[in-house]
Amino acid sequence: MQFSQLSSTACRRRRRRGQAGALKSSGSLLFFCQSSCDRNLHDLGFLPGSNQVAMMVGKPVRQWRSICKGLILGALLTICMILLYCLSAPEVQFGLQEVPVPYSCAHRPSAAPSSTISNSSHHASGQQTCTPKVDIMFMKTHKTASSTFLNILFRFGERHHLKFAFPNSRNDFFYPSSFHRSQVKDYRPGMCFNIICNHMRFNAAEVAKVLPADTSYITILRDPADLAESSFHYFGRIVPLTWKLSGDDKLREFLTDPKLYYDPEGFSSFYLKNLLFFDFGQDNNLHPDDPKVDEAIQAIAKRFHLVMLVEHFEESLILLKDTLCWDMEDLVFFKLNARKGSTVSKLTPELRAKALEWNAIDWKLYQYFNATFWHKVDAYGRERMARDVAELRRRNAEMASICIDGGHAVDAGSILETSMQPWQPIGERSIMGYNLKKNVDKAHRKLCRKMLTPELQYLTDMGVNLWITRLWGRIREILHW
């Protein structure tokens, strides 16, 4: 949620100032914006005093004033939304009672056949079985196909009647604030949850107080160069220093000299540098050779049972099935929240190298877990992996033929149902979605709809109150953002 990237400290200060402070800030902003507009009009010769005023007609003046009024209105509404966010954000309750989390509160699914799960037992016939694991922490990183995986988790949780730890009033745990258990909707010490999976800034100690001790920790990474391109496209407009970028190829201009457009303490700046490392609760501005970087990577490796890779998503799901003792039917998916190909910047070898250099910590993180990933694939067996990936692709294709009208994703403007519209980045409608095929047979109708439902709508269907997210979306519609 782009408007909400204020630090918790800033929010507490705004609470103390109250509405009067907000109105004072609004008045100052109004004066600043009006003055800026007048200066721009004067510089362009649209105000009295310019040598060109006699040559100008009234229409350009009215256009500029209309633009300025729109900017002022947008700024005021944004301030109101920030104030609402700050007032709704829960105070971190440092005095919460320490109550151990139950071992698990889940009704465990019946044992499934397996030959590789370490917690397996033998039948008399010699076939191994294991019990599917249902206590799961999914560390949802940004721009890493995590929305697609979330859909898999939602469906699995609903099928087995699991309890999710959800945020309150929005779709993340007050990111980029560090996660605290008080951010969980209706949390009370000692409560039992099975799955936590929404965006957060990871805090291992606090997460451990929400989930059972034997919880499986899962996350996903992406090649940092591709992630940097995606993050710049999606979040770049909410990082104020990038507004100075004037060329047609803003990503190239940024990567040519990123320090010109990056302030480590700047608003939402973390989206532009080592975003993965930041998501894991670490300092994304460390030098890559700082010992703290290697210590953090080792801590992540110790905590997480499986680190998946976007570039090998299907292989990652097969390893997940092996790790959690799931069935193949638990893994079927459609790619959600994907961008139109025409909006993806093609990274030249030169730009890719610059992106990796700028995101050197993320690159170090990715290289480490890329190596561990392929060690797991080798242990699983390359031929066996190839067979299972082929089977998963066959099942996905079968579901696509049953569920998706036309068999493929479409542009946002071609999506017929509002309930199937994905959230869009500011200023664009580049995220694609699907149309549900008409006359889907009764046996598949419910599953098809769930597989095609975007994240926000699915959260709403599961009872999460997203009033802040919805209100922000409505304001964006009014302002055509």
TALINPE-V901050 format. One line per field, one symbol per residue. phi: phi as a letter, one per 20 degrees, with the letter a starting at -180 (. if undefined). psi: psi as a letter, one per 40 degrees, with the letter a starting at -180 (. if undefined). burial: 1 if it has 16 or more other C-alpha atoms within 10 Angstrom, else 0. Layout:
phi = ???
psi = ???
burial = ???
This chain:
phi = .ffeeefffffffffffmfffffffffffffffffffffffffenddgoefeffeedffgfffffffffffffffffffffffffffeffffefeffecgfggadeeffffcfaccffeecdfffnfecbdgececddeeeelcmffffffffgfffffdledeedfdmbdcelfefffcffffgmfcgnfdcdccbegbegcgffffeddffefedcbbccggfffffffffedgfddgfffffdffdfffffffbfffcccgeffmfffdblffffgendefdffgefgfffffffffffeefbdecgfcffffffffgffdmeefffdgbdfdmeefgfeefeefgfffffffffdfffffffffefffffffffffoffffffffffffffffffffedefnnbfcfgfdeeeffdeffdffnbceeebcdffflffgfdgffgfffeffgfffgffeneedffffffffffffele
psi = hdeefiiddddddddddadddddddddddddddddddddddddefeiieieeddeiiddddddddddddddddddddddddddddddehihhgeehhhhihidieihhiiiiiieehdfiihideehiiihhhehhhhhgiifffddddddddddddddefihihiiheieigfheiihideehhfhiheihidhheihihhgdddddediidfihhiaiiihdddddddddddedeehddeeeheidgdddddddgdddehhdeiheddeehfdddddeeiheeiidehdddddddddddddhdhhihdefdddddddddddefiideeeiiihifiihdeehhhhiddddddddddfdddddddddedddddddddddhddddddddddddddddddddddhheeiiiideehdhdeehihiiheigehiaihhhifhiddedddddddehidddddddeehhfddddddddddddef.
burial = 1101111100100100000001000100110011001100110011100000000000001001100110110111111111101100100000000001100111000000110010011000000111111111111111111111111111111000011111111111111111111111101000111111111111100001111100111111111111111111111111101100000001111110010011100011111111111111111100010000110110011001111111001111111111111110001111111111000000100011011111111111110011011000100000001001100100111011011110101101001000011111110011111111100100001001111111111110000111011001100100000
